[in-house]
Amino acid sequence: MDHTPDDVQIDIPVLWKDLQKLIRDVVEQMNHDKELRQKTGGLDFQQGPSDTIVVKKQSLPAVYLTLTPGTAVIAANYRIVINGPNVKEQEIRESLSFEIDGTRTPLCRNNQGEFFTIEQAVFYILRPFLRPEFALL
């Protein structure tokens, strides 16, 4: 169900730029926080070609995230590698759609229909870097 009122246009490029900046800022904060850096081993943020964002956690369990903007969605592709007696690797593809609610607040909606503000979406997108084992369940 689309929550965007008919008289409201979604400025996807502006929302995407806001999301990029927030993700970059949160990755930097995670890298500066001693406890989070120990948990993640450090994250690498890269601005890729065609406006793509790549975030990597190369320490095990490794997590690789590629975010790519679309017309009204963001494609989030995760690759998670858990090492141990049996190496497990999983790819997860998800999309977040941009919508505007009745109060004209920009939102992201995930595949399960959950809504997030742009700020909440950043933490939702980065969650596998903190708990990658849950993505494999």
N, C-alpha and C positions, 0 to 999 in steps of 0.2 A: 504494500500500500504506500503510495507516494504521499508524503506529508507536505510537499511544497505547494503553497497557495498558487493559484493560477496567475495572479498579478505580480509574482515575484520571480525575477531571473536570478539564477545561481551563477555567480562569477567564479567559475571553476579555476581559471588561472590564478586568481587572487587567493582562493582557499588553498590551492596546491602550494603556492609560495609560503603562505602562513604555516601550513603543515610541515613543509621542508625546514623552515627556520626553527619551529618548535622541536622537531626531531633532532636537528643538529644541536640545539641548546641542551636538550635532555641528555643526549649522548655525551656531550662535554661535561655536564654535571655528574653523570654516572662515572665518568673516567676520573673526575676530581674527588669524588667521595671514596674514602679509603675502604669502607665496608663493601660498597657496590663494586669497586674495582677488583677487590679480592674475589668476589662472587663471580664476576664476569670475565676476569682476566684482562679486561680492557676491551673497548669497542673501537672499531675503525669505521668512521663515517666518510663516504665518498659520494660526490656528486658525479653521476655517470652521464653518458651520452643521452641525448633525447630527453633530458629532464628526469632521468632515472636516479633514484637514491639507492645506494648499496651500504648496508651496515653489516659488519662481520665481527664475529667472536671466534677467533681461531683456536683458543685453548679448548680442551675437551671438557664437556661436550661442546662441539663446535656448532655455531648457528650462523647461517648466511641468510640475509634478507635482501630482497630486491623489491623496491616499490616503483611502480610505473603508472603515471597518470593516464586516464582514458578520457572519454567525452564527459562523463558524469560519475566516473568511478575511479578508484585506485586499485590496481592489482597488486596484492601482497603475496610474494612467493618466498616461502621459507624452505631451507634445506637444513635439517638437523642431523648431526652425526654424534651418536653416543658410543663411546669406546668401552670396552670391557671384554669379558670372555667371548661374548658374541656381539660384534660390532653391529649396531643398528643404525640405519639411515632412513630418513623419511622426508619426502617432499610434501609440503602443504601449500595449497593455493587457496587464496581467499580474496574476496573483493569487498571494498567498502564504497558504498554509494554516497554521494553528497546530496543532501536534502535540506530544506528550510522548513522549520516548524511554524505554527500559527503565530508565534511571537517574532518571527523573522530571524530566528537564531539558526546559524548554519549547524548542521548535524552530519555525522557519518553513521551509516547503518551497515552492520555486518551481515554475513550470510544467514545468521540465525534470526535476524530481524531486530537485534538489539541496537539501540540508538546511543550515540556518544557525542558530546561536544567535541570540537576540534582538539581541545586540550586533553580530554579523556581518551580520544582516539590515539594520541601519541603513546600513552601508556598501554593501551590495548595492543597496538602494533608492536611495541617493544617487549611485551610480556615474555615471549620465548627466550629472551636473553637472560632472564632471571630464573626461569623454571623450565628449561628445555625438555626435561623428562616428561612433563605433562602433555606436551604436544604429540608424543608418541603413543599415548593411551588411546 
